[in-house]
Amino acid sequence: MNAKQGDKHSLGGRVKRYAKVSTAVGGAATRFAGKRFFGLPVDKDEHAAELTAALGTLKGPLMKVAQILATVPDVLPEEYALQLARLQSGAPSMGWAFAKRRMAAELGPRWQEMFASFEHAAAAAASLGQVHRATGHDGRMLACKLQYPDMASVVEADLRQLKLVFSVYRRSNPAIDPREIHTELSVRLHEELDYRREARNMDLFNRIHRDEAGVHVPKTLPDLCTDRLLTMSWLDGIPLLDFVDKPIKARNAVALNMFRAWYLPFYCYGVLHGDPHLGNYTVRADHSINLLDFGCIRVFKPVFIGAVIKLYKALRDDDRELAVHAYETWGFRDLSREMIEVLDHWARFLYGPLMEDRARTIQMKKGVMYGAEVAAKVHKELRRLGGVKPPREFLLMDRAAIGLGSVFMHLKAEVNWHRLFHGLIDSFDETALGQNQKKALKMAGVPASE
């Protein structure tokens, strides 16, 4: 068995990860369930802090999942969301010994001859891998993304434990049935392990943004890419948080480019970058955006995108029948009148900034957690009505909306979101989107999402 096969099929790796995660997550979940079984009071804040501490020490994909769930209302209770939101994406990098082994396994023992230089220390590290700076023989600055060892086993173990966390929470609070969300997370995480797929995603976004002066995407070097190594051009930029105290004109320019970076692909090609995390983009001196990390990409059917626009029009025109059609197209089933009103309440919050034809901040009311008050009210009503099972496609769309909203709040941007949105949807045609999508996916070699 070669090194690559070992990473994909390591029983030992799974057993080790099961032990670590089960101790951290399973122990917390068991104590929570045990207290409820014996009728003892449960301190949700204390339990949430315990669970968050456990996830924070584990790093890896489970921490990444926790960050995603913390931004999606109703999947976890507010106490958990507040705690999980504190998790940071940064993970300690592995040393030079690991980097040498990984590079040799992917490119062969003479791999260093393929570069003019290769930095020993990682420039960045995240949940699934780390990035090293390098220089090509043509003088071009490069970024080499190396996947950590045995990540397939880690993902399998973490997803099993996530199912345990979901089941414990669902027994105590049936407002949300998270089974479809677990399915979606499973598919997306497995896709993120395939760096060749990420390279194709990167090529797709390069094609989509080729005429966008405000958005930049790295270019891959196919000869230096494998399943677990992704080599691309290095893009210089600074963290978005460095812009929060800049003049309003600069902040607005960054916000406009962020909006285009995410929603041009969505409304014109049915493709969404599902992880608007602060580490996944940087800002250039001219306020344009470097869009990074293309592991979490989802392709939506044109009819789904059409329903997103129809719901906007339904809320704008107070058209209940059109709203029901949109929800059913998304995959919500057996919706009562009251349930529709609850879903509308959340939708009006998300679509609210798009309804007003004027420059405004993304959220008019200030708060510690973006949308916390609205989410709490929605959660309470869903629980009263017996709960709902969100379709799996809903996860990343909601994640993107909330994540970008948080970015715009940090920037304190004042933009006419209505006109930005209408600039993308006024010429929307479901058939044309399907044709654009099919052509772009075929050229980049990207398969449609499950």
C-alpha positions as CSV (number, residue, x, y, z in Angstrom):
1,M,0.0,0.0,0.0
2,N,1.5,3.4,-1.0
3,A,1.3,6.6,1.1
4,K,-1.8,7.9,-0.7
5,Q,-3.7,4.7,-0.2
6,G,-2.6,4.7,3.4
7,D,-4.1,8.1,4.0
8,K,-7.4,7.1,2.4
9,H,-7.9,3.7,4.1
10,S,-6.2,3.9,7.5
11,L,-8.2,1.9,10.0
12,G,-5.6,2.9,12.7
13,G,-6.2,6.5,11.9
14,R,-9.9,6.2,12.3
15,V,-9.6,4.4,15.6
16,K,-7.2,7.0,17.0
17,R,-9.5,9.8,15.9
18,Y,-12.6,8.1,17.3
19,A,-10.8,7.8,20.6
20,K,-9.9,11.5,20.7
21,V,-13.2,12.8,19.5
22,S,-15.3,10.4,21.5
23,T,-13.6,11.4,24.7
24,A,-14.1,15.1,24.0
25,V,-17.5,15.3,22.3
26,G,-19.1,12.0,23.3
27,G,-18.3,12.6,26.9
28,A,-19.9,16.0,26.9
29,A,-22.9,14.7,25.0
30,T,-23.3,11.8,27.4
31,R,-23.2,14.0,30.5
32,F,-25.8,16.3,28.9
33,A,-28.1,13.3,28.0
34,G,-27.6,11.7,31.4
35,K,-28.7,14.8,33.3
36,R,-31.8,15.0,31.3
37,F,-32.6,11.3,31.8
38,F,-32.4,11.6,35.5
39,G,-34.3,14.9,35.6
40,L,-31.3,17.0,36.7
41,P,-31.0,20.6,35.7
42,V,-28.9,21.3,32.6
43,D,-26.8,24.4,32.4
44,K,-26.7,24.9,28.7
45,D,-24.1,27.7,28.9
46,E,-21.8,25.4,30.9
47,H,-22.3,22.5,28.6
48,A,-21.8,24.6,25.5
49,A,-18.6,26.0,26.8
50,E,-17.4,22.4,27.6
51,L,-18.2,21.2,24.1
52,T,-16.6,24.2,22.5
53,A,-13.4,23.7,24.5
54,A,-13.3,20.1,23.4
55,L,-13.7,21.1,19.7
56,G,-11.1,23.8,20.0
57,T,-8.4,21.4,21.2
58,L,-9.2,18.9,18.4
59,K,-8.9,21.3,15.4
60,G,-9.6,19.4,12.2
61,P,-12.8,19.3,10.2
62,L,-15.1,19.1,13.2
63,M,-14.0,22.5,14.3
64,K,-14.7,23.8,10.8
65,V,-18.1,22.3,10.9
66,A,-18.7,23.9,14.3
67,Q,-17.9,27.3,12.8
68,I,-20.3,26.8,9.9
69,L,-23.1,25.6,12.3
70,A,-22.5,28.6,14.6
71,T,-23.7,30.9,11.8
72,V,-26.8,28.9,10.7
73,P,-29.7,29.8,13.0
74,D,-31.8,27.1,14.6
75,V,-29.4,24.1,13.9
76,L,-28.0,24.6,17.4
77,P,-29.4,26.5,20.4
78,E,-28.2,30.0,21.0
79,E,-26.0,29.1,23.9
80,Y,-24.1,26.7,21.6
81,A,-23.9,29.1,18.7
82,L,-22.5,31.9,20.9
83,Q,-19.8,29.5,22.2
84,L,-18.9,27.9,18.9
85,A,-18.6,31.3,17.2
86,R,-15.5,31.8,19.3
87,L,-13.6,29.1,17.6
88,Q,-10.8,30.4,15.4
89,S,-9.8,28.9,12.1
90,G,-6.1,29.1,12.7
91,A,-4.6,25.7,13.6
92,P,-0.9,25.1,14.5
93,S,1.0,24.0,11.4
94,M,3.0,20.8,11.1
95,G,6.7,21.1,10.8
96,W,9.2,20.9,8.0
97,A,9.6,17.1,8.4
98,F,5.9,16.7,7.5
99,A,6.2,19.1,4.6
100,K,9.1,17.2,3.1
101,R,7.4,13.9,3.4
102,R,4.2,15.1,1.9
103,M,5.9,16.8,-1.0
104,A,8.1,13.7,-1.7
105,A,5.0,11.5,-1.6
106,E,3.1,13.7,-4.1
107,L,5.9,14.8,-6.5
108,G,8.6,12.3,-6.0
109,P,12.0,12.4,-4.1
110,R,13.4,15.1,-6.4
111,W,10.5,17.5,-5.8
112,Q,12.7,20.4,-4.6
113,E,14.2,20.6,-8.1
114,M,10.8,21.6,-9.4
115,F,11.0,24.9,-7.5
116,A,13.5,27.7,-7.3
117,S,12.8,28.0,-3.6
118,F,10.4,26.5,-1.1
119,E,9.9,28.0,2.4
120,H,10.3,25.6,5.3
121,A,7.8,27.3,7.6
122,A,4.1,27.3,6.7
123,A,2.7,30.7,5.7
124,A,-0.8,29.6,6.9
125,A,-2.5,26.7,8.5
126,A,-6.1,25.7,8.7
127,S,-8.3,22.7,9.6
128,L,-7.4,20.3,6.7
129,G,-4.0,21.5,5.6
130,Q,-1.3,24.1,5.5
131,V,0.2,26.5,2.9
132,H,3.9,27.0,2.1
133,R,5.3,29.8,-0.1
134,A,7.5,28.8,-3.0
135,T,9.1,30.3,-6.1
136,G,8.8,28.8,-9.6
137,H,11.8,28.7,-11.9
138,D,10.1,31.5,-13.9
139,G,10.2,33.7,-10.8
140,R,6.5,33.5,-10.1
141,M,5.5,33.4,-6.4
142,L,3.6,30.2,-5.6
143,A,1.4,28.8,-2.8
144,C,1.6,25.1,-2.1
145,K,-1.3,23.7,-0.1
146,L,-0.5,20.4,1.6
147,Q,-3.2,18.2,3.1
148,Y,-2.5,16.9,6.6
149,P,-1.9,13.1,7.0
150,D,-4.8,10.7,7.3
151,M,-7.5,13.3,6.8
152,A,-10.0,10.9,5.2
153,S,-10.0,8.9,8.5
154,V,-10.3,12.1,10.5
155,V,-13.3,13.3,8.5
156,E,-15.1,9.9,8.9
157,A,-14.6,9.9,12.6
158,D,-15.6,13.5,13.1
159,L,-18.8,13.1,11.0
160,R,-19.8,10.1,13.2
161,Q,-19.4,12.2,16.3
162,L,-21.3,15.1,14.8
163,K,-24.2,12.8,14.2
164,L,-24.1,12.0,17.9
165,V,-24.2,15.7,18.9
166,F,-27.1,16.3,16.5
167,S,-29.1,13.3,17.9
168,V,-28.6,14.4,21.5
169,Y,-29.7,17.9,20.8
170,R,-32.7,16.8,18.7
171,R,-34.0,14.7,21.5
172,S,-33.9,17.7,23.8
173,N,-35.2,20.2,21.3
174,P,-37.1,19.0,18.2
175,A,-37.4,22.4,16.5
176,I,-34.9,21.5,13.8
177,D,-34.3,18.1,12.2
178,P,-30.6,18.2,11.2
179,R,-30.4,15.0,9.3
180,E,-30.3,16.6,5.8
181,I,-27.8,19.1,7.1
182,H,-25.5,16.3,8.3
183,T,-25.8,14.7,4.8
184,E,-24.8,18.0,3.2
185,L,-21.8,18.5,5.5
186,S,-20.7,15.0,4.8
187,V,-20.7,15.5,1.1
188,R,-19.0,18.8,1.2
189,L,-16.2,17.7,3.6
190,H,-15.4,14.7,1.5
191,E,-15.2,17.0,-1.5
192,E,-12.7,19.2,0.3
193,L,-10.3,16.3,0.7
194,D,-10.0,16.1,-3.1
195,Y,-7.5,18.8,-4.1
196,R,-7.8,18.0,-7.8
197,R,-11.5,18.9,-7.5
198,E,-10.5,22.1,-5.7
199,A,-8.2,22.9,-8.6
200,R,-11.1,22.5,-11.0
201,N,-13.2,24.7,-8.8
202,M,-10.5,27.4,-8.9
203,D,-10.4,27.2,-12.7
204,L,-14.2,27.6,-12.7
205,F,-14.1,30.7,-10.6
206,N,-11.3,32.1,-12.8
207,R,-13.6,31.7,-15.8
208,I,-16.6,33.3,-14.0
209,H,-14.6,36.3,-12.7
210,R,-12.4,36.8,-15.8
211,D,-14.0,40.2,-16.5
212,E,-14.3,41.3,-12.9
213,A,-11.6,43.9,-12.1
214,G,-12.5,43.8,-8.4
215,V,-12.1,40.0,-7.9
216,H,-8.9,37.9,-8.3
217,V,-8.6,34.1,-8.2
218,P,-5.3,32.1,-8.0
219,K,-4.3,30.2,-11.1
220,T,-3.4,26.5,-10.7
221,L,-0.2,24.8,-11.9
222,P,-1.7,21.4,-13.0
223,D,1.7,19.6,-13.2
224,L,2.3,20.4,-9.6
225,C,-1.1,19.4,-8.3
226,T,-2.2,16.0,-6.9
227,D,-5.1,14.7,-4.8
228,R,-3.4,16.1,-1.7
229,L,-1.2,18.9,-3.1
230,L,-2.6,22.0,-4.6
231,T,0.0,24.4,-6.2
232,M,-1.3,27.9,-7.3
233,S,-0.1,31.4,-7.9
234,W,0.4,33.5,-4.7
235,L,-1.8,36.5,-4.3
236,D,-0.7,39.3,-2.0
237,G,-3.2,41.0,0.1
238,I,-4.0,42.0,3.7
239,P,-6.8,40.8,6.1
240,L,-10.1,42.4,5.8
241,L,-10.1,43.4,9.4
242,D,-7.3,45.8,8.6
243,F,-9.8,47.8,6.7
244,V,-12.5,48.3,9.4
245,D,-11.1,51.8,10.3
246,K,-10.4,53.0,6.7
247,P,-12.5,55.8,5.2
248,I,-16.1,54.9,4.3
249,K,-15.3,55.1,0.5
250,A,-12.6,52.4,0.9
251,R,-14.9,50.2,3.0
252,N,-17.7,50.5,0.6
253,A,-15.5,49.6,-2.3
254,V,-14.4,46.4,-0.5
255,A,-18.0,45.5,0.3
256,L,-19.1,45.9,-3.3
257,N,-16.3,43.7,-4.5
258,M,-17.1,41.1,-1.8
259,F,-20.8,41.1,-2.9
260,R,-19.8,40.6,-6.6
261,A,-17.3,37.9,-5.7
262,W,-19.9,35.8,-4.0
263,Y,-23.2,36.6,-5.8
264,L,-22.1,36.9,-9.5
265,P,-21.3,33.2,-9.6
266,F,-24.5,32.4,-7.7
267,Y,-27.1,34.3,-9.8
268,C,-25.4,34.0,-13.1
269,Y,-23.9,30.4,-12.9
270,G,-25.7,28.8,-10.0
271,V,-22.4,28.3,-8.2
272,L,-21.7,29.3,-4.6
273,H,-18.5,29.7,-2.6
274,G,-19.9,28.3,0.6
275,D,-17.3,29.5,3.2
276,P,-17.0,33.3,3.5
277,H,-14.6,32.9,6.4
278,L,-12.2,35.7,7.1
279,G,-9.3,33.6,6.2
280,N,-10.7,32.8,2.7
281,Y,-10.1,36.2,1.1
282,T,-7.6,39.1,1.4
283,V,-7.8,42.8,0.2
284,R,-5.5,44.5,-2.2
285,A,-4.3,48.1,-2.1
286,D,-6.9,49.0,-4.8
287,H,-9.7,47.5,-2.6
288,S,-10.1,44.6,-4.9
289,I,-10.5,41.1,-3.4
290,N,-8.4,38.0,-3.6
291,L,-10.8,35.1,-3.3
292,L,-9.1,32.0,-1.8
293,D,-9.8,28.4,-0.8
294,F,-12.2,26.6,-3.2
295,G,-12.8,23.4,-1.3
296,C,-16.4,24.3,-0.2
297,I,-18.2,25.0,-3.5
298,R,-21.7,24.1,-4.3
299,V,-23.5,23.9,-7.6
300,F,-27.3,24.6,-7.5
301,K,-29.9,23.6,-10.0
302,P,-31.2,26.7,-12.0
303,V,-34.7,26.1,-10.6
304,F,-33.3,26.5,-7.1
305,I,-31.8,29.9,-8.0
306,G,-35.0,30.9,-9.6
307,A,-36.8,30.1,-6.3
308,V,-34.4,32.4,-4.4
309,I,-35.5,35.3,-6.7
310,K,-39.1,34.3,-6.5
311,L,-39.1,34.4,-2.7
312,Y,-37.6,37.9,-2.9
313,K,-40.5,39.0,-5.2
314,A,-43.0,37.2,-3.0
315,L,-41.9,39.1,0.1
316,R,-41.7,42.4,-1.8
317,D,-45.2,42.0,-3.2
318,D,-46.7,40.1,-0.3
319,D,-47.5,37.2,-2.5
320,R,-48.1,34.2,-0.2
321,E,-48.7,31.7,-3.1
322,L,-45.4,32.6,-4.7
323,A,-43.6,32.3,-1.3
324,V,-45.1,28.8,-0.8
325,H,-44.0,27.8,-4.3
326,A,-40.4,29.0,-3.6
327,Y,-40.2,27.1,-0.3
328,E,-41.5,23.9,-1.9
329,T,-39.1,24.3,-4.7
330,W,-36.3,24.5,-2.2
331,G,-37.5,21.3,-0.6
332,F,-39.6,22.3,2.4
333,R,-42.6,20.0,2.7
334,D,-46.0,20.0,4.4
335,L,-45.9,23.7,5.4
336,S,-48.8,25.0,7.4
337,R,-49.9,28.6,7.3
338,E,-48.2,29.3,10.6
339,M,-44.9,27.6,9.5
340,I,-44.8,29.7,6.4
341,E,-45.2,32.9,8.5
342,V,-42.2,31.7,10.6
343,L,-40.1,31.0,7.6
344,D,-41.1,34.4,6.1
345,H,-39.9,36.1,9.3
346,W,-36.4,34.7,8.8
347,A,-36.5,35.4,5.0
348,R,-37.5,39.0,5.6
349,F,-34.5,39.4,7.8
350,L,-32.2,38.0,5.1
351,Y,-33.8,39.9,2.2
352,G,-34.4,43.1,4.2
353,P,-31.4,45.0,3.0
354,L,-32.3,44.2,-0.6
355,M,-35.8,45.7,-0.3
356,E,-34.8,49.3,0.2
357,D,-33.6,51.4,-2.8
358,R,-31.1,53.4,-0.8
359,A,-27.6,53.3,0.7
360,R,-27.7,51.7,4.1
361,T,-25.8,49.4,6.5
362,I,-26.5,45.7,6.1
363,Q,-28.1,45.5,9.6
364,M,-29.9,48.6,11.0
365,K,-29.9,47.3,14.6
366,K,-26.6,46.7,16.3
367,G,-26.0,43.5,18.2
368,V,-23.3,41.1,19.5
369,M,-24.4,38.3,17.2
370,Y,-25.7,38.9,13.7
371,G,-29.4,38.2,13.6
372,A,-29.4,36.6,17.1
373,E,-32.7,38.2,18.1
374,V,-34.5,37.2,14.9
375,A,-33.0,33.7,15.0
376,A,-34.2,33.2,18.6
377,K,-37.7,34.2,17.8
378,V,-37.8,31.9,14.7
379,H,-36.4,29.0,16.7
380,K,-39.0,29.4,19.4
381,E,-41.8,29.4,16.9
382,L,-40.4,26.4,15.0
383,R,-40.3,24.5,18.2
384,R,-43.9,25.4,19.1
385,L,-45.1,24.3,15.7
386,G,-43.4,20.9,15.9
387,G,-40.2,21.5,14.0
388,V,-39.0,21.6,10.4
389,K,-36.5,19.6,8.3
390,P,-34.4,22.1,6.3
391,P,-33.4,20.8,2.8
392,R,-29.7,20.2,2.5
393,E,-29.2,22.9,-0.1
394,F,-30.3,25.5,2.5
395,L,-27.2,25.1,4.6
396,L,-24.5,26.8,2.5
397,M,-26.9,29.4,1.1
398,D,-27.8,30.5,4.6
399,R,-24.1,30.2,5.6
400,A,-23.0,32.5,2.8
401,A,-25.8,35.1,3.5
402,I,-25.0,35.2,7.2
403,G,-21.2,35.1,6.7
404,L,-21.2,37.9,4.2
405,G,-23.6,39.9,6.4
406,S,-21.1,39.7,9.2
407,V,-18.3,40.9,6.9
408,F,-20.4,43.9,5.8
409,M,-21.1,44.6,9.5
410,H,-17.4,44.6,10.3
411,L,-16.8,47.0,7.4
412,K,-19.7,49.2,8.5
413,A,-20.4,49.6,4.8
414,E,-23.2,51.8,3.5
415,V,-24.2,50.4,0.1
416,N,-27.3,50.3,-2.0
417,W,-27.7,46.5,-1.7
418,H,-31.0,46.8,-3.6
419,R,-29.3,48.0,-6.8
420,L,-26.4,45.6,-6.5
421,F,-28.9,42.7,-6.2
422,H,-31.1,43.9,-9.1
423,G,-28.0,44.4,-11.2
424,L,-27.6,40.6,-11.1
425,I,-31.3,39.4,-11.2
426,D,-33.1,41.8,-13.5
427,S,-32.0,39.9,-16.6
428,F,-32.3,36.5,-14.9
429,D,-33.5,33.7,-17.1
430,E,-33.6,30.2,-15.8
431,T,-32.9,28.6,-19.2
432,A,-30.0,30.9,-19.9
433,L,-28.5,30.3,-16.4
434,G,-28.7,26.5,-17.1
435,Q,-26.8,26.9,-20.4
436,N,-24.2,29.2,-18.8
437,Q,-23.7,26.8,-15.9
438,K,-23.4,23.7,-18.2
439,K,-20.8,25.3,-20.4
440,A,-18.7,26.7,-17.5
441,L,-18.8,23.4,-15.6
442,K,-17.8,21.4,-18.7
443,M,-14.9,23.7,-19.5
444,A,-13.6,23.6,-15.9
445,G,-14.3,19.9,-15.5
446,V,-16.4,20.4,-12.4
447,P,-19.2,18.0,-11.7
448,A,-22.6,19.2,-10.4
449,S,-23.1,18.9,-6.6
450,E,-25.1,16.0,-5.3
